Amino acid sequence: MNFKMTQPCAHCPFRKDIRPYLTRGKVREIERSLVHACFPCHETTQHDDDGAYLKTEEETHCAGALILLEKLERPSQMMRIAERLHLYDRRKLNMKAPVFRSFKAMITAQKD
């Protein structure tokens, strides 16, 4: 997975300026997974004919997730590793993008 995206896509679930579409449980699951794992931008993922996820080299880490974690000063393990390997540069992120300031705010915004 690469870390090339610097701002969230138009339908990023981390954006606070669009209609929320996740469940609160899904946001909690994403938060837990981001401690150690990457979260690909949905626009860069692929699926087979049955809808099963296919891991590809084109996948890009979700910029919204990166921005939120940087705002929280909680970079994931993969972010720290990628930064040490010069594959990720937090200074390139658009920190003014309309991303939630916390997972709590993101959870509260969901409609379930």
Secondary structure, 3 states (H helix, E strand, C coil): CECCCCCCCCCCCCECCCCCCCCHHHHHHHHHHCCCCCCECHHHCEECCCCCEECCCCCEECHHHHHHHHHCCCCCHHHHHHHHCCCCCHHHCCCCCCECCCHHHHHHHCCC
